[in-house]
Amino acid sequence: MTNRKTGGEDPADIFTEMLRMQGEAARQMMQTFAPKAVDSLPDNETIDALGKAMMEFQETWLQFYLPKEERPAPLLSDPASWMEAMRNWSAANPVLDYNGQKQLWEDGIKLWQDVLAQYTAEEGEDAPDLPFHDRRFADPAWREQPVFALIHQTYLLFAKRIAESIDTAEGLSGSDRENLRFATRGVLDAMSPANFPMMNPVVLERTMETQGENLVRGLDRLTHDLERGQLTHTDTSKFTLGENIATTPGKVIYETELFQLIHYTPTTETVMETPLLIFPPWINRFYILDLQPKKSFVRWAVEQGISVLLVSWRSADESLAHIEWDHYIRAQTEAIDVVRDRLKVPSVHTIGYCVAGTTLAATLAVLARRGEADKVKSATFFTAQVDFEHAGDLKLFVDEGKLEFIRKASEGGYLDGRYLAATFNMLRGSDLIWNYVVNHYLLGEDYPAFDLLFWNGDVTNLPAKWHAAYLRDLYRDNLLVVPDALSADGTSIDLRLIKTPTYIQAGREDHIAPAESVFEALKHFSGKNRFVLAGSGHIAGVVNPPEAQKYQYWTNEGEFETLEEFIDGAKEHKGSWWPDWREWLGSLGDSEVKATGRRKPGGRGNPAIEDAPGRYVKMR
């Protein structure tokens, strides 16, 4: 395809002509190989309509998803216009000086020459060997025509140079560099030519095949998501809580304004005497640990002969506007006492996942200072941070400007969970935003029925007072590791008092609670600690049942002071770390008791309120 100057021509006319060219090429090929199918191709009148529809989609898309100053217009089929837009953007970027801009332009010209030279080679030679690779452009359509090869290769060159310039720019503080790196990555992800229908050859082909039905469907979905204020990731109609998700049998045996306590029905004749109490994060729904039978940590633990109880947190509304840091720590101590009383046991094993693990550490410190540490026999931490010095990209959201935005967004006394969901999506924008935009808005593909994505979209609201304190005191000021800097329920917190045996699990690829941040807990607890590094990230690194035979984990029985030293001396084990945790739990010494009487929820000594998963998990 030859380059064309845009001049003053109407972009819709240029784009429509490109559609016509592709339609004619398709017509000629089908005339040769499938003549009976020629009549199914759209005529020129239909193509004109497709062109206008595509431009309408483009304008709607840019209006809602990119600020005007970040739109890489004119976004046409001419690679020169795309490169010019890139050059203009880089000129306004403070990390590219004059020499950097000049070098980028020269590298771009050389890239064009190298790429175009391959398309002028004799027929029969190998496919073009393009210098830059990215899975967003893996489809062969990005390489079959030089115009699309130039577009995506120019973009990748530009993105690479910008990223390098941020890493080497002088005069930036560490926090400024991280902020700039994160913001620029977000802009570059948004600017990807894969996200724009006029520039994506796969979308163009799909538009021709369906006569624009993909865009009609995409616009309908875009409108729906804008109305609900949340990006759709899965077909939510395929899931019903208690029927095909969160299905492990159990009863709600206790509730307060903030939480319900679920006791799961035993499946073994005997169980460990010391029950297990799980605190999932209230940022999300508890059933990440009970997605469906083959993925459920809860069901697996029950099958291991453990009495399992779990806290189901209530999503905040105006009635919970008074909830603060103290309330969650009181809730954890209350749940511990309720389990001890209901099952007539002196202590419990505990698990704290993510933010609930952070709070569990504070709870343990409070109990230790009060002389009540023996109420908890062990504590397991799933990807939980107590020292936020190396807390990753989420620390970028705690400057005064962003905290003020959060305060304004929480004027009703709680933060709408959609804000938090958007934040987590931004941390992996290419995977959790733009991938779904291309597949479901532009290509019109059906949404998958995926339980993990259903859970991810089932957002919870957060009490504003707690959330503000969490961001300020922990993420920004890192006060939890400062002895007696914080208190809860009238008791000051010193993590050094914690002598409870702990099992600390981190995800090697965790972008929410980085492994190096989770590891820091070892420096603050005084008891016997076991650290395990799991493959994958914040969710898949935790929810990894043994039967799946996925990923791996690392242990180190030697001496180590840093995560690097742990990794250097670690032994790799294939599969899930769950059996390692179960063996560790058993090593703490525990007798077996019959799974009867109080060990079965709903009986005379352990009355129930309702069946699991309970009401709170269904509240929006």
Phi, psi and omega in degrees: 000128181280152177290154178222144177277138183281325179051225181257015183291153177291126179305325180295324179293317179298315182294319179298321178297323178295319177299318179299317180299316179293322179296320179293320177298317179296321181297317181294318179296317182290328178299327181278315189257338182210067186301331182290343183266357185300321184296345180280348180284148180290146176277178184298325179296318178294321179297320176303318180293322178297318179300315179293322179295321180296318179295322178296318178299316180303313182294318179296317181298311181294323182300320186265336190245347178227130172301150185306318184289348181255005180280118183281056179296154009271358174053049182254187183280351182275117180300331180297321179292325178294315180295322179295319177298319177299316182296318179297319179296316182293328180296330180271355182273123187293342184274351177256108177281184183302315181295323178294319178295319180297317180294321179298317180296316180294320178295325178295316178298317179296322178300314179302313182299315182294319181290312182296328179299327181287333180277351177263001179292163181296148178298148179098345178283171183298160177297154182306137177260092185277145187287331184247141182230141180201138186295340176296339183240033183284335181298136181304336181300334179288347182244349186288330179238139184300328182299318181282329174297315180295319182300308186282330177291321177297317178299314182294323175298311180301313182297320180296315182293320179297315180299318179295321183293326178292321181294330185254356183298139180267157175082010179254136173287166180301317181291321178296320180295317180294319178298316181293321180297316181294313181296318181293321178299321178297317179294316181296321177299318181293327184280355183306132178299341178296337185275355186242124187302326182287344185248356184256109184296332179293319177293320178300315179296318179295323179296319177294318183295320186261003184055040174088001182298327179299321181286324176299314179295320180295319178296322178296318179291320178300315179298316179299315182292325177295323180293320181273349176072029183203137178287131178277133180246340186209169177278098185290342182291347183273358185233138175224123180300133179089347180251307177229012174208143187057057189252357180300126184297138178182183181226146168280119185251354183196149176206153173230185177294341187255332184208158166248150179248118181260132173247122184272143184290128180293152178240000179245159182290326178233159178222163174299142181297319180275119181284166179250127179246119184256130174250099176282164178290140177277359173289336179226173178284149186296337191283010166301334178265007179209052184295301176202163192312318184284344181248358191280118173293322180301309181298318180299316181296320176300317180291343177275006179080038179242135171284112187253128172235150186214142178269128174253110184281149178272135175293135187288148168219192184298333181290344179252021182296339182276352186291129180234187178307315182303321186297322180289325178288321174298321180297320179292317178293324178295315180298320178300315181292323179297316180296316179300320182286316183295318184263002177054056179232153181283336186207170179226152164276147181230154171228135174235123184256125175056236185297330177291333174288321175302313180291327177299321177300316178297320179298316179298320179294320178297314180297320180297316181293331179275359182078023183242024184298333183287358174290340181242117183279327177204160177225128176248136182243118175266113176040052184247139180253142169239332176250117188259019180299323182241049189278003173082201189295337179296339177293343180288351184257021184237019172282169187299322180298315181287324177295324178294320176300317180295322178299317180291326180285350184246026186296339178278003180098358178209155178262124177302129183300341180292331176296315181292320178300318179297321179298312180295324176296323180296331180296334176225061187301319182298321183274320190259353176239292191290329176300320180284328176300311182295311186291321190251335174271313187272313181274343178072022181289153178292149176288142177284157173261089188237118186300321181296321179288327175298313178298318183299327181271354181272078191283158176237149177272151183245139174300129188296318182296314178298314185298317180297316180294321180299313180292319184286307189281329184259300183293313185279309188261349176053048186276344184297330181269000176267114184307126175066014177284332178239159176220166177211132178054038177081007181238128180286156189248126175224106184298338180294343180282348185282113177246004178298135175302134183233148173240116187246115181252135177230155177258128185297330182249024183288123179260355179261313175236085185304146183304320180295333177283315178299321182302329184300340179302329181300335183276352185244336178274145184257356182271194178275116186246144173238126180251133179229131179256120182259150173291158179076201194244214190292330181253300183296334177290335178267308184274081184221080183296148182303324183296336181289334180053047180245156174060206182194175174212162184235139174232158179216112182272002181264201180264141177201149180247335183230166177298322179299318178293323177300312182295319181299325182255012186278154173254131181271136177237136179283145173088204188279148175274355183305313179299326177297318178296317181296321177294319178297317180299317180293331182290346181282353176087114182201138176270168179257145175229159179291141181275059181228177177062235183295341181287348175252117183293145177101354179277186184297319182274355183216066187295154184246155176265316180195172179286152171294149011272003176087174184282323190298324182290344180262356181280137184251000000 
